[in-house]
Amino acid sequence: MEMMIYAVLSAEKDPEKFNALMVGVKGIEGADLYSVSCKEITAVISDLNHASLIADRSNAIEYAGVVETLAQDYSLLPMRFGSRMDSTDAVVRMLEKNHDEFRKNLQIVEGKWEFGLKIFCDSEKLKAELRAKPEADYKAQDGLASEVKNSVFRDYVNKKLKEHRFEELLVSYVESVIAEITGNLERMNAVSKFKKLSSATMIIDAVFLLENGKRGELIQTVQDLQAKYPGLTFVLTGPWPPYNFVEISIK
Amino acid sequence: MYDNVIDKSKDITILELLDRVLNKGVILTGDIVISVADVDLVYLGLKLMLSSVETMEQLKSGNSIVKR
């Protein structure tokens, strides 16, 4: 019988509660949950019905629900949806082989939750604001003065130069917002990952790993940033189990 | 007050959730099987096209069952 693996955790701190969770929580399609362990590292699994592997919305949400429920009581490493192994023995062998990596990653996420922050802009409005800045005008004029006059390519070249300068201004603007967020996060001892300019409207896509008790501080920080940058839209989601903060190459 | 900042919007939350469940977490190399049944999984009517879209597109362009 194949197994689906939901998460890896350490159940040492409260084994009774963990056993109760294994009885009370159901896996995808109502499958019973159980666990296999190697030393202090435990994998939460269920027998696998092949239909459970269909990555539709319903199954993905159910899967996330199991991980989320476990995460309420135990710091854990979520497995990616669809992780399966051939038998409980194979799961134990996998835990043995990767024991140190699991332990190290569990230490990193201990007592922490993940939050996501996406920052959106009205790209046309932002473009207009950035172009209105004095340094933009200065750069534009400086650049235009060096253009070859009367060239048939002049308009095209000028257009491209302006686009390039706008891109530079935009990157500089995004970096300044990131620097401000990072400065605040450092005070909270948060681990963060940023992606810049993910799309035309999403200028920042970030995830943070934060201690449970710092949630209010993060929310206040985002509220302050929203007030400071009214032209941007801040979308904070969470708390999530630490999906973005597991760094393990399974052997 | 906090609810205004931590987004509870169902669509965004579902997209964020799908992105994490399908794309993040511990990867069990060689043993992951993902079948694509509902294409609408990734088209929820929002512009927030998260990386799940890329994953689904890759899967759609190949076999419906992918082994890695």
Interface residues (C-beta under 8 A of the other chain):
Chain A: I5 V8 L53 I54 A55 D56 R57 A60 I61 Y63 A64 V67 L77 P78 M79 R80 F81 G82 S83 R84 M85 M94 G116 K118 S199 T201 M202 G216 I219 V222 Q223 Q226 F234 V235 L236 T237 G238 W240 P241 Y243 N244 V246 I248 S249 I250
Chain B: Y2 V5 I6 D7 I12 T13 I14 E16 L17 L18 R20 V21 L22 N23 K24 G25 V26 I27 L28 T29 D31 I32 V33 I34 S35 V36 A37 D38 D40 L41 K47 L48 M49
